[in-house]
Amino acid sequence: MSLMNLDVFLHHLQYDPDKVKPLNWETDWDDAPLPYKLYRDLPMIPLSREVPATLEGRVTTGEPPNLRDIGHFLYYTFGLTQLTQSVMERDTSEESAGVLQMCRRFVPSGGGLYPSELYLYLKLGELPAGVYHYDAAHHRLALLREGNFDDYVAKSLGNRRDVSGCFGAAFVSTVYWKNFYKYNNFSYRLQGLDAGILIGQLLEIAKRFGYSSSVHFQFLDQAVNHLLGLSEQEESVYAVIPLSTDPVIRWMERGNEDQDTVSASELCGDLLPIKHDHYVRSQRIADYPILLQMSEASRLDSTRMFREIRKDEQAIPDHALALPLPPVDRLSYDLAAACRNRFSPETEFISKPIGLSRLAALLREATASFSYHNDLDGPRERTEPRVCLYGCFYGVEDLPDGAYRYDGAEHALQSVSPGDHRQRLQEGMSLPNINLFQVPLGFHVAGKRNFFQSLLGKRGYRIQQMEAGMLVHRLLLASSALGMGGRPLLGFDANSSDALYRTASRDETGLIFIPVGPYRQRLRLAGSLSR
């Protein structure tokens, strides 16, 4: 596929995804890459597999974590947690059904392909200070570069966080080929969502371990990739997340902007390049020029390019009448159990009535838990997120069927379009893998139509996808805690759902569709990968 105008590409990704990949594209399943990155010939530090069954009741001392703590933290964040075998539905022309075997993690991923990778900069007494890759396949750390890089990491973030006061930082990256091989250019949309879901999990697990965190979507890409030794033709970091045992990571006020400006090329000169061998498994890797073009257009080469989003730059006054929801407290639940029980139903959804208080608790928890420190808000903490929830609800007790927008600040539902819209949503699905007439709650995560490009450029698109993924993650966790399952889907007609919710009046568009409801268990064999 030849290069195209990137604005046209992003429009097609959102509203006409069939146009972003070749008509003759066929997935070469026999040459699929591994769903995890394997480094070779590096020092390896094994991590404990004796993982606690619960994260409740942890005592936080304020001291830097030990290696055992880091192992548990990484296992719950992005480890391989379960091996499952399930019988695939049998075609009537076949004599026997196939068996699908998968390694599960606590976070979902489009197609189970996990394009994200997780790296850490750690300063612990039990291992050399330096940069590590989390080897999920073997639950261990691979040492990529040894040394103290406080000053380097701080400069790459524009000197806005006190990195010296942190015990380390996490880096969430995207490996392009890991899901391009299946989804072609549509993988660009999935990669941001996948990264966001992983970030959401990392933040929730960090809370249980007593770690404070701050998500940086803006950093000097070339410098951070150089630190980790990544080939920017294969992989690039999407977010940097400093971690500390202090209650809050200190925000550093910048002085004279011209004097404080750091360029990526200058910073890269402070470190020698490194290159490590890693195993992909695929023998034939196709080109993905549009993904590289988007990465190039999104790159930040100077801290002068960093921006903050003021509240008044995103708000649109809302005068719609709203239906107040029952007052509910935040959910109190065992996060480890919710992670283990999280399930993405397809044919397993079952039709059962949902109480209004249960819906209210789901909406409250998903949005209230979303609040987090980040570089777009600066030292202020935003109360209203940049992504929001719309929903079509059916059979909810004491709530008329219809399409609504959730107002988190008022804990109320704004009625948009009364009635039963399940047939319309069903017809908008590209794959009939879910019978929406069995699903009481259909959510759409929505965000600004222009992806904040006027302020953040092309980087605004992937940031918005990551924030959408973070909200999806909160919705799935809350659903699991309430005994329900959710299935994130991108195969929906955004034009139709936008018209249904009348999102144009708020300059918003639906980014991902998540049917949520009760379900029956799938027949499968499952085994834990922890001791």
Backbone torsions as a table, in degrees:
resi	resn	phi	psi	omega
1	MET	NA	126.7	-179.0
2	SER	-71.0	160.2	178.6
3	LEU	-65.1	146.0	-179.6
4	MET	-130.7	167.9	173.0
5	ASN	-57.2	129.2	-173.2
6	LEU	-68.8	-29.7	175.1
7	ASP	-65.6	-39.2	176.8
8	VAL	-65.6	-41.5	179.3
9	PHE	-59.4	-47.4	-179.3
10	LEU	-65.9	-35.4	177.0
11	HIS	-64.6	-44.0	178.1
12	HIS	-64.1	-41.2	178.7
13	LEU	-54.4	-39.8	-175.4
14	GLN	-82.9	-43.4	-167.8
15	TYR	-114.4	-17.5	-177.8
16	ASP	-149.0	63.9	-170.5
17	PRO	-62.8	-20.9	178.6
18	ASP	-62.8	-20.1	-177.5
19	LYS	-84.1	-4.8	-176.8
20	VAL	-95.5	-3.2	177.6
21	LYS	-132.5	152.6	-178.3
22	PRO	-61.8	146.8	179.3
23	LEU	-64.8	-28.6	-176.7
24	ASN	-95.9	15.1	-178.6
25	TRP	-68.3	127.4	177.4
26	GLU	-129.0	134.3	179.9
27	THR	-76.4	129.0	177.3
28	ASP	-93.0	85.8	-175.6
29	TRP	-61.3	-31.2	-177.2
30	ASP	-71.4	-17.5	-178.5
31	ASP	-114.7	30.0	-177.5
32	ALA	-68.0	144.4	174.7
33	PRO	-74.7	163.8	173.5
34	LEU	-69.8	150.3	177.9
35	PRO	-82.1	10.5	176.7
36	TYR	-147.9	154.5	-177.5
37	LYS	-91.4	134.8	-179.4
38	LEU	-119.8	109.4	174.2
39	TYR	-82.0	150.8	-180.0
40	ARG	-123.8	149.4	173.4
41	ASP	60.5	43.3	175.9
42	LEU	-126.5	155.8	172.7
43	PRO	-61.3	129.8	-177.3
44	MET	-116.7	133.6	178.4
45	ILE	-113.3	109.1	-179.3
46	PRO	-68.2	149.4	179.1
47	LEU	-115.4	151.9	-176.4
48	SER	-66.4	132.6	174.4
49	ARG	-96.8	2.1	176.0
50	GLU	-83.3	76.6	-170.6
51	VAL	-87.4	136.0	177.8
52	PRO	-63.6	142.6	-178.1
53	ALA	-73.8	-18.2	179.1
54	THR	-139.0	153.9	175.6
55	LEU	-105.1	2.2	-179.7
56	GLU	-76.8	147.9	175.6
57	GLY	74.4	14.6	177.5
58	ARG	-66.3	137.9	177.8
59	VAL	-96.2	119.2	179.2
60	THR	-98.7	127.5	-175.3
61	THR	-99.3	-13.5	-174.6
62	GLY	83.7	-4.7	177.4
63	GLU	-85.1	154.1	176.4
64	PRO	-56.6	145.9	-178.4
65	PRO	-67.5	156.9	171.8
66	ASN	-96.4	178.0	-175.0
67	LEU	-64.8	-33.2	178.4
68	ARG	-63.7	-43.4	177.7
69	ASP	-60.0	-44.4	-179.3
70	ILE	-62.1	-38.5	177.5
71	GLY	-62.1	-44.2	178.3
72	HIS	-66.3	-41.1	178.6
73	PHE	-59.6	-45.2	-178.1
74	LEU	-71.0	-36.8	178.4
75	TYR	-59.7	-48.4	-178.0
76	TYR	-73.6	-22.1	179.8
77	THR	-81.4	-50.2	-171.0
78	PHE	-149.2	17.8	-178.2
79	GLY	-77.1	162.1	171.0
80	LEU	-78.7	116.5	-168.4
81	THR	-107.6	-23.5	-172.0
82	GLN	-156.4	139.8	172.2
83	LEU	-104.5	124.5	-178.4
84	THR	-123.0	148.6	172.0
85	GLN	-128.9	127.3	178.3
86	SER	-135.9	153.7	-179.0
87	VAL	-86.3	125.2	177.6
88	MET	-74.1	148.9	179.6
89	GLU	-60.5	134.5	-173.1
90	ARG	-86.1	133.9	171.5
91	ASP	-75.6	139.3	-176.8
92	THR	-61.4	-21.1	-179.2
93	SER	-84.8	-9.2	-177.9
94	GLU	-99.5	149.6	-179.1
95	GLU	-77.8	-33.9	-179.0
96	SER	-140.7	154.5	-179.7
97	ALA	-84.1	153.2	177.3
98	GLY	-83.7	162.9	177.8
99	VAL	-111.3	127.4	179.5
100	LEU	-101.2	121.0	178.8
101	GLN	-112.3	131.3	-176.9
102	MET	-141.1	146.8	167.9
103	CYS	-94.7	118.9	-177.2
104	ARG	-94.8	152.6	168.7
105	ARG	-120.5	172.2	-179.2
106	PHE	-75.4	-12.0	177.3
107	VAL	-108.5	144.4	176.4
108	PRO	-79.0	162.7	176.8
109	SER	-149.7	144.0	179.5
110	GLY	-57.8	115.6	-178.9
111	GLY	71.2	7.5	-177.0
112	GLY	65.3	29.2	-172.3
113	LEU	-98.6	-19.5	174.8
114	TYR	48.4	71.0	178.8
115	PRO	-71.0	-14.5	-179.0
116	SER	-81.6	151.5	169.3
117	GLU	-128.4	158.0	-175.3
118	LEU	-123.8	125.1	177.4
119	TYR	-120.0	157.4	179.5
120	LEU	-138.9	139.8	165.9
121	TYR	-101.3	118.6	-173.2
122	LEU	-126.3	142.4	174.3
123	LYS	-128.6	83.5	-178.9
124	LEU	-120.9	151.7	-177.9
125	GLY	-70.7	-20.3	-173.1
126	GLU	-88.9	-5.6	179.8
127	LEU	-150.4	160.5	-178.3
128	PRO	-61.1	137.0	173.3
129	ALA	-61.0	137.5	-179.6
130	GLY	163.8	-168.4	-176.8
131	VAL	-105.8	131.8	-175.2
132	TYR	-128.1	154.6	169.0
133	HIS	-106.6	135.9	175.9
134	TYR	-84.2	110.9	178.5
135	ASP	-84.9	93.3	-176.0
136	ALA	-66.0	-31.9	-177.0
137	ALA	-63.6	-34.3	-177.4
138	HIS	-114.9	2.7	-178.3
139	HIS	49.7	65.4	-179.6
140	ARG	-153.7	169.4	177.9
141	LEU	-108.0	135.7	174.7
142	ALA	-106.5	121.9	-178.9
143	LEU	-76.6	116.2	-178.6
144	LEU	-94.0	-40.5	-177.1
145	ARG	-154.5	125.6	-177.7
146	GLU	-93.7	142.6	176.3
147	GLY	141.7	170.5	174.8
148	ASN	-95.0	121.3	-174.7
149	PHE	-121.7	29.2	179.3
150	ASP	-53.5	-51.5	-175.6
151	ASP	-65.3	-39.8	-178.4
152	TYR	-65.1	-47.5	-179.6
153	VAL	-64.6	-43.3	179.5
154	ALA	-59.5	-44.0	178.8
155	LYS	-64.8	-37.7	-179.9
156	SER	-65.8	-23.3	177.9
157	LEU	-94.9	7.6	179.5
158	GLY	79.7	23.4	-179.6
159	ASN	53.1	41.6	-178.1
160	ARG	-105.0	-8.9	178.2
161	ARG	-130.7	146.5	179.3
162	ASP	-81.0	83.3	-176.9
163	VAL	-67.5	-30.0	-179.4
164	SER	-64.0	-24.2	178.0
165	GLY	-87.3	3.9	-179.7
166	CYS	-103.3	152.3	174.2
167	PHE	-83.7	-6.7	177.7
168	GLY	167.7	-165.5	179.1
169	ALA	-154.1	149.6	175.8
170	ALA	-105.1	146.4	177.2
171	PHE	-124.0	120.7	177.1
172	VAL	-101.7	120.5	-177.6
173	SER	-115.1	171.7	172.8
174	THR	-124.7	128.5	173.7
175	VAL	-98.9	110.3	-169.3
176	TYR	-57.0	-45.1	-170.9
177	TRP	-69.7	-24.4	-171.9
178	LYS	-60.3	-27.8	171.4
179	ASN	-126.8	-3.7	171.9
180	PHE	-64.5	-33.5	-176.1
181	TYR	-59.6	-25.8	179.0
182	LYS	-101.1	-45.2	-170.5
183	TYR	-101.1	-2.2	-178.8
184	ASN	55.4	-140.1	-173.9
185	ASN	-67.9	-19.7	176.5
186	PHE	-63.8	-17.4	179.1
187	SER	-60.5	-25.0	-178.7
188	TYR	-61.3	-37.5	178.1
189	ARG	-69.1	-41.6	-179.8
190	LEU	-66.2	-35.5	-175.0
191	GLN	-63.4	-41.1	177.5
192	GLY	-66.3	-42.2	178.5
193	LEU	-63.8	-44.0	178.7
194	ASP	-59.9	-44.8	178.8
195	ALA	-61.0	-41.2	179.8
196	GLY	-64.1	-41.0	178.5
197	ILE	-63.4	-41.7	177.3
198	LEU	-63.9	-42.9	178.2
199	ILE	-60.3	-44.0	178.9
200	GLY	-58.3	-43.4	178.1
201	GLN	-64.4	-44.9	-178.8
202	LEU	-59.0	-42.3	-179.4
203	LEU	-66.6	-40.5	-180.0
204	GLU	-67.3	-41.4	178.4
205	ILE	-67.0	-39.4	178.9
206	ALA	-58.6	-39.6	178.1
207	LYS	-58.7	-42.4	-177.5
208	ARG	-68.9	-25.1	179.5
209	PHE	-92.0	-0.7	-179.8
210	GLY	78.1	22.7	179.0
211	TYR	-97.0	134.1	170.2
212	SER	-88.4	154.6	-173.4
213	SER	-146.9	163.9	176.9
214	SER	-150.8	125.3	-177.0
215	VAL	-92.5	126.4	176.9
216	HIS	-112.2	111.8	175.2
217	PHE	-88.0	-16.9	-178.1
218	GLN	-114.1	122.7	-179.6
219	PHE	-161.5	170.7	179.4
220	LEU	-81.9	101.0	-171.7
221	ASP	-56.0	-50.9	-175.6
222	GLN	-61.1	-38.4	-178.5
223	ALA	-69.0	-43.3	-179.7
224	VAL	-67.3	-43.8	177.6
225	ASN	-62.9	-35.4	177.9
226	HIS	-65.2	-41.0	178.1
227	LEU	-58.7	-42.6	-177.4
228	LEU	-84.1	-11.4	-178.7
229	GLY	75.2	32.5	-178.6
230	LEU	-88.8	143.0	170.6
231	SER	-83.7	118.3	-176.3
232	GLU	-70.5	-7.5	173.0
233	GLN	-82.1	-13.8	-177.6
234	GLU	-114.6	-33.3	-165.7
235	GLU	-158.5	149.7	176.9
236	SER	-151.3	145.9	178.5
237	VAL	-73.5	137.7	179.1
238	TYR	-106.1	-24.9	-178.9
239	ALA	-155.2	146.3	175.7
240	VAL	-120.2	131.9	-172.6
241	ILE	-131.3	94.6	174.1
242	PRO	-60.7	145.8	-177.9
243	LEU	-129.7	137.1	-177.3
244	SER	-146.0	155.9	172.6
245	THR	-92.8	-4.6	172.3
246	ASP	-71.0	153.4	-178.2
247	PRO	-57.2	-36.1	-179.6
248	VAL	-141.5	138.6	174.2
249	ILE	-80.4	123.6	-171.7
250	ARG	-66.7	132.3	175.0
251	TRP	-84.1	128.1	-178.2
252	MET	-94.4	121.2	176.5
253	GLU	-74.3	133.7	-179.7
254	ARG	-85.9	144.3	179.2
255	GLY	-90.4	-122.5	178.0
256	ASN	-70.4	116.3	-172.8
257	GLU	-61.7	-38.7	-179.3
258	ASP	-65.0	-40.2	179.9
259	GLN	-71.7	-32.5	-177.8
260	ASP	-84.4	-8.0	-176.6
261	THR	-62.9	132.7	177.9
262	VAL	-121.8	137.9	175.9
263	SER	-106.4	149.9	-178.9
264	ALA	-62.7	-41.8	-177.0
265	SER	-64.5	-39.3	178.2
266	GLU	-65.8	-42.9	-178.0
267	LEU	-66.3	-38.8	178.2
268	CYS	-60.0	-30.4	179.8
269	GLY	-67.1	-13.6	179.6
270	ASP	-79.5	-14.2	-177.6
271	LEU	-129.9	141.1	174.1
272	LEU	-70.3	146.3	177.5
273	PRO	-68.5	149.4	174.1
274	ILE	-128.0	152.2	177.4
275	LYS	-144.7	125.2	-177.4
276	HIS	-120.1	148.7	179.4
277	ASP	-81.7	135.6	175.0
278	HIS	-140.1	155.8	-175.0
279	TYR	-102.2	130.3	-177.7
280	VAL	-107.4	-33.6	-175.0
281	ARG	87.5	-42.3	179.5
282	SER	-62.2	136.1	177.6
283	GLN	-96.4	-23.4	-177.3
284	ARG	-125.8	101.0	-178.3
285	ILE	-102.5	117.6	-178.4
286	ALA	-75.6	160.9	176.6
287	ASP	-76.9	150.1	175.9
288	TYR	-136.1	66.1	-173.6
289	PRO	-61.6	-34.5	-177.9
290	ILE	-69.0	-38.4	176.9
291	LEU	-62.4	-40.4	178.2
292	LEU	-69.1	-34.8	177.0
293	GLN	-65.1	-41.1	177.2
294	MET	-65.5	-40.1	178.5
295	SER	-63.0	-42.2	178.6
296	GLU	-64.0	-42.4	-178.8
297	ALA	-70.0	-23.4	-178.4
298	SER	-91.1	-8.0	-171.0
299	ARG	-69.1	143.3	174.7
300	LEU	-110.7	117.2	-176.4
301	ASP	-100.8	-9.0	-178.9
302	SER	-147.3	144.0	178.4
303	THR	-66.3	-14.0	176.3
304	ARG	-66.9	-18.5	-178.8
305	MET	-85.2	-6.7	-177.9
306	PHE	-70.5	143.9	-176.7
307	ARG	-135.1	160.4	169.5
308	GLU	-119.3	150.9	178.8
309	ILE	-105.7	112.7	178.1
310	ARG	-75.2	152.1	-178.4
311	LYS	-58.4	-40.7	-177.5
312	ASP	-74.0	-6.4	177.5
313	GLU	-85.9	-9.4	-178.4
314	GLN	-123.2	-16.4	-172.4
315	ALA	-79.5	141.4	171.3
316	ILE	-124.8	123.9	-178.5
317	PRO	-55.3	142.1	-178.0
318	ASP	-123.8	122.5	-178.1
319	HIS	-115.4	15.8	-177.6
320	ALA	-72.7	146.6	174.7
321	LEU	-71.5	141.0	-174.6
322	ALA	-126.7	151.1	176.7
323	LEU	-100.3	110.6	179.9
324	PRO	-61.4	139.2	177.1
325	LEU	-94.3	156.7	178.8
326	PRO	-57.8	137.3	176.6
327	PRO	-64.0	132.3	-178.7
328	VAL	-137.3	150.4	175.0
329	ASP	-83.9	160.7	172.0
330	ARG	-59.1	144.9	179.0
331	LEU	-66.4	140.4	171.2
332	SER	-113.1	112.6	-174.4
333	TYR	-148.4	161.3	176.9
334	ASP	-81.1	108.7	-176.5
335	LEU	-61.5	-39.9	179.8
336	ALA	-60.5	-42.2	179.2
337	ALA	-67.0	-40.9	179.2
338	ALA	-62.9	-37.4	177.9
339	CYS	-66.2	-45.3	-179.4
340	ARG	-65.0	-36.1	-175.8
341	ASN	-85.8	-10.3	-178.2
342	ARG	-58.5	133.0	-175.5
343	PHE	-143.5	140.9	179.2
344	SER	-106.4	91.4	-176.9
345	PRO	-70.4	156.3	167.8
346	GLU	-124.9	-89.2	177.2
347	THR	-77.2	-2.7	-175.5
348	GLU	-86.1	-9.2	177.7
349	PHE	-59.5	140.4	176.2
350	ILE	-128.2	144.6	-176.8
351	SER	-81.5	114.2	175.9
352	LYS	-141.2	147.1	178.4
353	PRO	-67.0	147.5	179.1
354	ILE	-116.9	131.6	177.5
355	GLY	-75.1	148.8	-179.0
356	LEU	-61.7	-37.0	179.0
357	SER	-65.2	-33.1	178.1
358	ARG	-68.6	-42.2	175.6
359	LEU	-63.9	-42.2	179.5
360	ALA	-61.3	-41.6	179.1
361	ALA	-65.3	-39.1	179.0
362	LEU	-63.2	-48.1	-179.1
363	LEU	-65.7	-43.0	-179.9
364	ARG	-61.6	-47.5	-176.5
365	GLU	-67.0	-43.1	-177.1
366	ALA	-61.1	-39.7	-176.3
367	THR	-87.9	-38.1	-179.1
368	ALA	-66.8	-34.4	-179.9
369	SER	-77.9	-6.3	-175.8
370	PHE	-76.6	-24.4	-175.5
371	SER	-57.1	133.0	-178.8
372	TYR	-159.5	156.2	178.1
373	HIS	-79.9	136.8	179.3
374	ASN	-155.1	167.5	-174.7
375	ASP	-81.0	-13.3	177.5
376	LEU	-73.8	-31.6	179.5
377	ASP	-88.9	-16.4	-177.6
378	GLY	71.1	-149.0	-178.1
379	PRO	-70.1	-13.9	179.0
380	ARG	-84.9	151.6	175.6
381	GLU	-105.8	120.2	-177.4
382	ARG	-74.9	135.9	177.5
383	THR	-91.6	-25.8	-179.1
384	GLU	-109.8	117.5	-176.4
385	PRO	-69.9	163.4	179.2
386	ARG	-83.1	-9.5	173.9
387	VAL	-119.8	155.2	-173.3
388	CYS	-142.4	175.6	-177.5
389	LEU	-116.8	128.4	165.1
390	TYR	-109.4	160.6	178.3
391	GLY	-159.9	148.4	171.3
392	CYS	-109.8	120.3	-172.2
393	PHE	-120.0	138.8	-176.3
394	TYR	-137.5	133.9	176.0
395	GLY	70.6	18.1	175.2
396	VAL	-80.6	126.2	-176.2
397	GLU	-60.0	132.6	177.6
398	ASP	67.4	19.5	176.4
399	LEU	-134.7	122.3	178.1
400	PRO	-61.6	139.1	175.1
401	ASP	-55.7	142.3	177.1
402	GLY	161.8	-178.6	178.0
403	ALA	-100.1	135.6	-175.0
404	TYR	-136.9	161.3	168.0
405	ARG	-118.2	133.6	-178.0
406	TYR	-88.8	126.6	175.5
407	ASP	-100.0	100.7	-175.7
408	GLY	-67.0	-36.1	-178.6
409	ALA	-62.9	-38.2	-178.8
410	GLU	-99.1	-4.2	-175.4
411	HIS	49.1	59.4	-176.1
412	ALA	-145.1	157.4	176.1
413	LEU	-104.5	127.0	175.7
414	GLN	-93.6	117.4	-179.2
415	SER	-71.2	127.3	-178.6
416	VAL	-108.5	-48.0	-176.4
417	SER	-150.8	102.1	-178.8
418	PRO	-64.5	154.4	174.4
419	GLY	116.8	177.6	-178.8
420	ASP	-95.6	113.9	-175.4
421	HIS	-111.2	17.4	-175.4
422	ARG	-64.3	-37.4	179.8
423	GLN	-63.9	-40.8	179.3
424	ARG	-63.3	-44.5	178.7
425	LEU	-67.2	-37.2	178.9
426	GLN	-63.0	-43.5	179.9
427	GLU	-67.2	-22.2	179.7
428	GLY	-84.5	-5.8	-179.6
429	MET	-82.5	134.7	-178.7
430	SER	-75.9	-24.1	176.6
431	LEU	-127.0	133.6	-179.5
432	PRO	-85.5	47.5	-175.3
433	ASN	-83.4	-7.6	178.3
434	ILE	-134.2	133.8	174.0
435	ASN	-90.2	101.1	-175.1
436	LEU	-66.1	-15.2	176.8
437	PHE	-73.4	-8.0	174.9
438	GLN	-99.2	-0.5	-172.0
439	VAL	-115.1	120.7	-177.1
440	PRO	-78.8	-26.3	-173.8
441	LEU	-125.0	122.5	176.7
442	GLY	-122.4	108.4	-175.4
443	PHE	-100.5	144.7	168.4
444	HIS	-121.7	122.8	170.5
445	VAL	-82.6	130.2	-175.0
446	ALA	-126.6	157.0	177.2
447	GLY	-150.9	-177.6	-176.7
448	LYS	-64.2	140.9	-178.4
449	ARG	-64.4	-33.6	-176.0
450	ASN	-91.1	3.7	176.2
451	PHE	56.1	24.3	-178.1
452	PHE	59.5	28.9	-178.0
453	GLN	-65.2	-29.9	-179.2
454	SER	-62.3	-27.4	-179.2
455	LEU	-103.6	-39.6	-172.6
456	LEU	-107.4	-1.8	-178.0
457	GLY	66.4	-155.6	-178.4
458	LYS	-65.2	-20.3	177.1
459	ARG	-64.7	-25.0	179.8
460	GLY	-58.8	-33.0	-178.5
461	TYR	-64.6	-50.8	-176.2
462	ARG	-70.7	-30.6	175.4
463	ILE	-63.5	-43.7	179.1
464	GLN	-63.3	-40.8	177.5
465	GLN	-62.7	-38.3	178.3
466	MET	-66.2	-42.9	179.1
467	GLU	-66.3	-35.0	174.8
468	ALA	-62.7	-42.9	178.1
469	GLY	-62.4	-36.8	178.2
470	MET	-64.5	-39.9	178.2
471	LEU	-70.9	-38.0	174.4
472	VAL	-57.0	-44.9	-179.5
473	HIS	-59.9	-43.5	179.8
474	ARG	-64.8	-38.4	179.2
475	LEU	-65.2	-41.1	-180.0
476	LEU	-67.6	-40.7	178.7
477	LEU	-64.1	-45.5	179.0
478	ALA	-63.2	-39.3	177.4
479	SER	-61.1	-44.7	179.9
480	SER	-63.3	-41.9	179.6
481	ALA	-62.9	-26.8	179.8
482	LEU	-95.7	9.6	175.8
483	GLY	80.2	22.2	179.3
484	MET	-121.2	166.6	178.0
485	GLY	-117.9	154.5	177.7
486	GLY	-134.2	144.8	-176.6
487	ARG	-124.3	99.9	177.8
488	PRO	-66.3	134.0	-177.7
489	LEU	-135.4	137.8	171.5
490	LEU	-107.1	-7.4	-179.9
491	GLY	-84.4	65.0	178.1
492	PHE	-136.0	159.9	-178.0
493	ASP	-87.6	101.9	-177.1
494	ALA	-65.9	-33.9	178.1
495	ASN	-61.8	-43.1	-178.7
496	SER	-68.7	-45.6	-178.9
497	SER	-67.9	-35.6	176.6
498	ASP	-63.0	-41.0	178.5
499	ALA	-65.9	-38.7	179.4
500	LEU	-62.3	-45.0	-177.5
501	TYR	-87.1	-5.9	-178.5
502	ARG	55.3	46.6	-176.0
503	THR	-70.9	-20.8	-177.6
504	ALA	-58.9	-32.2	-178.2
505	SER	-65.0	-20.8	178.6
506	ARG	-112.0	10.1	-179.3
507	ASP	57.3	40.4	-178.9
508	GLU	-120.5	163.2	177.0
509	THR	-146.8	148.2	179.3
510	GLY	-73.3	131.4	-175.6
511	LEU	-103.9	-31.2	-179.0
512	ILE	-159.1	147.9	-175.5
513	PHE	-112.4	130.3	-177.7
514	ILE	-131.7	95.7	169.9
515	PRO	-65.3	136.3	-177.6
516	VAL	-135.5	137.7	176.4
517	GLY	174.7	179.3	175.2
518	PRO	-63.2	156.9	-177.7
519	TYR	-153.1	162.2	172.1
520	ARG	-101.2	154.7	-177.5
521	GLN	-68.4	143.8	174.9
522	ARG	-83.6	142.0	177.8
523	LEU	-74.0	111.3	-179.3
524	ARG	-158.1	159.0	176.4
525	LEU	-101.5	127.7	-176.4
526	ALA	-132.4	140.5	177.4
527	GLY	-136.3	135.7	-179.4
528	SER	-71.3	146.6	176.8
529	LEU	-104.5	15.7	172.6
530	SER	-116.3	164.7	-179.4
531	ARG	-89.4	NA	NA
